[in-house]
Amino acid sequence: MTGEIGFRLALCPPRNQLEPAGAQEVHAVLEAAGVSGLYPDFDTWYLGRVAPGLRCGERRIFTRRQDGDVIGIAIAKLTATERKLCTLWVAPQARGRGVATELARDAFAWLGTARPFFTVPQECVEDFAGLLRSWSFPGPIAYADAYRPAAVEYAFNGRLGAVNH
């Protein structure tokens, strides 16, 4: 994986900084929470696209903490062709307290849109139902086998394609 990261970094404008503080912690929290089980090749995506994207300025991570622990994470992607909320996760003990709403608000503001591209795996649709209603997103497009065999991914505010990862 290190070689791939180096290759990807070559595509970004050089900067005199390392990975933004906390990006490794965010990766560890998402891994521990099981997010990688919903998206095969999660590590490749995070280390090969998110981390370099942070350096280039096309990705941004928003977090919320409680007592020093990360309880919420949003990862957003902003390019000339895409405005996407890539990841929205809240720790089970912090759900229902507005953490996801705050994270999404910050991400939407950075993205400059109230309707970013957003996908939800079938087993998480109920978890996101309240947020999706409050965001007034139009009905989703369902994609079978998009990320995992025999699983449906719902896409809001756009179509799922190679550019969306």
Phi, psi and omega in degrees: 000330182300319178299319180295320179298314179300319179296314180297319181299329179296338180279345182264151174299137181296141177225153179267052176211155176271186178308135181307143181307134176093348182295323177291322177296318179300315178302314180297319180296314180295321176299310182297329181281351178089009180300326181297335177291337179275340184224100177305151182064028179304314181299316179299317179296310184295310184284330183265341181236312183293305182303310177297325179296329176295318180294324182279343182090005179268353176229153178214141178250131176247137179227160170231141181236154172219125182052038177086347182264143175287122179245355178202143182219135169231135175241125183240152180232127180231113176230179179297335183246358186210140172231106189228137167269101187284318186217136172220113182225139175227136178302141182309320182289348181252000182289148180081011182244012177088004182296312180297321179299315179295314180298315180296319178302314179296315180295316180298321178296315179297321180286340180075029179207149175269355181226069177286163172294140185204134176239151181224128176289151186308321183284355180249359183303316180297322179298328182264359186305313181296316178297314181299321176296315183292331178279347181056039176291142174294165181307148184277168169256130180267133178238116176279141175062024182294312181245330182222146177298141177061026178232148179253137175245130180260127181253131179246138174065032177162181180249142179283131179200181184302326183290340188281357184270000000 
